[in-house]
Amino acid sequence: MVSKELLEILACPKCKGDLLYDMDRNVLVCLQCKVYYAVEEDIPILLIESAKPLEEPQGGAQA
């Protein structure tokens, strides 16, 4: 779990916007970039290349 004090100072590494903590998934979410960052052993992994999209692409129509 990420401390409240740490959450107040963290920002998205890409857009510098606010991050929201999703306790159920244990991730930090940037709504502006539509990505989330994992939190491992209470340490946020705030590397742009480690960001994952909020919504995975659904199975598209096949040709």
N, C-alpha and C positions, 0 to 999 in steps of 0.2 A: 504494500500500500504506500502511496506517495503522500508525504506530509503536506498539510495545508500550507505551511510556510513556503515549501518548495513550489507548490502549484502556483502560488501568487507571483513568483518571479520567472517561471518557465515560459518560453515562447516557442512558436513553431520555427524551426531552423530555416525554413524556406521563405515564408512570408512575414515572419516576425509577429504573427497574430497570436491571439489567446489560444490556449489548449484546454480542453475539457477532459476531466478524468472520468473514465467509464470503469467503475469499480467491479461490475459484473465480469467484464472481459479483461480487466487489468491492463488497459491501454490508455494512451493520451490521444485525443481526437482533435484535429484541426478541421473545423467546418468550412473554412475559407478554401483550403487546398483539397478538401474532401479525401483526407488520408488519416491514418492512425499510426501511432508509434508504440511499440511494445514496451512493457515495463518488466524487467527481469531482475528478480531478487531485490525489489524495491529501487531499482536503478532504471530511470527512463533512458531508452536507446534513441536518442534524438539525432540520428544521422539521416540526411535526406535520402540516401540510397536505401535505407532500411524501412522507409515509409511504405505502407500498404494501402491500397485504395479502400475507401469505406464500403463500397459495394462491388462485389466481384461480378464480372460479366455473366449474365444468365446464358444458358444454352441457346444459341441463336438458331435461326432457321438454316437448315442445311440445303444446299443446292443439289 
